[in-house]
Amino acid sequence: MTRLRILEVASELPPVRSGVARAAGRVVEGLRVRGHHVDCLSSVDAWRFSVGEFRFSALGARWLRLQRLVQGYDLVHLTGPAPFIADALLLRWRIARGDRPPLVYTHGFDLVLEGLRRPSHVYRRAVRSLMNTADAVVVTTPGYQARYASLRVAPVVIPWASELEVVARSTPPFDGSGPLRVLFVGQHRPYKGVDRLIDAAAGLDDVHLTMIGGGSGAPGDTARIAELGATNITHLGRVGDDVLEQQFADHDVICLPSTNESEAFGIVLLEGMASGCAAVASDLPGVRDVVGDAGLLVPPRDTGALRAALARLAADPGLVASLAAAGHTSAARYSWEATTDAYERLYLDLVSSS
C-alpha cells in the first residue's frame, strides 16, 4: 500500500465542535490509522476573531507562500466553503505556477448568511467558479452532486457518517401514552431555525422538546422559552458525549429545522436515526437525501408546517415507529470507515495519475 503525505486544510478541526470539524477530523484520524502522514491547517492556526456570525482568519494570507507550504506533500485536501480560507487557497492555486500536488476540494454546503442574501449569492457564484480549479470535487449527497454537475470535473459523492453506532433501542417505543419526545442537537445559530422550533413546539401538550447545544443565540432562545411560558421545552445547553448519547436513545424524534442551505447534511439526523428516532427536518438540498423515507420534511422557515408535523407524529405512534425503522436501516449504510475508504481510493487514484 502506498503511504501518502497529505495536507488537510479546513476552516475548523477538532477540538472545535461543528459538523465540518467533526467530519474533517474523522477523515484525518482514519487516514492516519491506515499509515498515511497527515498534517493539518485550520483557522486556529492563524490570527482570527469573530463578530456575531462572522468569523475572520488570517490563514488565507499563508497561501501567498503556496509553493513552500505544499512542498513535499503528495496531495492537498481542502474542506469548504470558508471565506478567506478556502476561497483564498483556490484562487492562489489557480494562479500558481510550477509543480504542485493534486488538490481535492470537499464542498460541505452552500454558504448563506442571514440578512446578507445578495452578498452570499455573489460569494457562492465565485466559489463555484473557483471549484473548477480543483483536480477533484467531493460533495456529501446526490442532491449536491446534481447541483454542481456542470463543473469541469463531475463531483464525487462521499457522504459523512454518524458518530454513533446503529444499536437496538434501549427505551420503550413511543406508544402515545405520554408526550412525544423531540430532540434538537446543534449550535444556536441563525440558520439552525431554533427560534422557529421553539415557537412550533410551545404549547403542544402532547410534545416535549429537549434542546442541546450552545452558541451565540442560546441566551436569546432560552429567553424566548421563558417568554412563551413553554413548560414543555427543556434547554440542557452543552453536555458531554455520554449524556448526549443517552439523550438520543431516550427520544422519539430528532428535529433539524434549519432555514437555509448552510445546512446541507445533518450528522445529528444520522445520529438520531441510528438511535431509533424518526426525523423531522427542513426540506433542503442534501438534508432531504439524508432523511429519505425516515422522516417528515417541512418547508424551511414554515413554523406552522413544523408544528403540524410534530402534532401529526404525536397523534400517530404507528407512523413514528415506521419512520424510526426506516431510519435505523438507512443509518446502517453510513460509516466513517466507508467514508475514509472512499477518500483513500480517490487520493491514491489522483496521485498515481498525476
Secondary structure, DSSP 8 states (H G I E B T S, - for coil): ----EEEEEES--TTS-SHHHHHHHHHHHHHHHTT-EEEEE-GGGS-EEEETTEEEEGGGGGGGGHHHHHTT-SEEEEEE--TTTHHHHHHHHHH--S----EEEEE------TT-HHHHHHHHHHHHHHHTTSSEEEESSHHHHHHTTTSSS--EE-----SS-----SS----SSS-EEEEEES---GGG-HHHHHHHHTT-TTEEEEEE--STTHHHHHHHHHHHT-TTEEEEES--HHHHHHHHHH-SEEEE---STT--S-HHHHHHHHTT-EEEEE--TTHHHHHTTSEEEE-TT-HHHHHHHHHHHHT-HHHHHHHHHHHHHHHTT--HHHHHHHHHHHHHHHHHH-
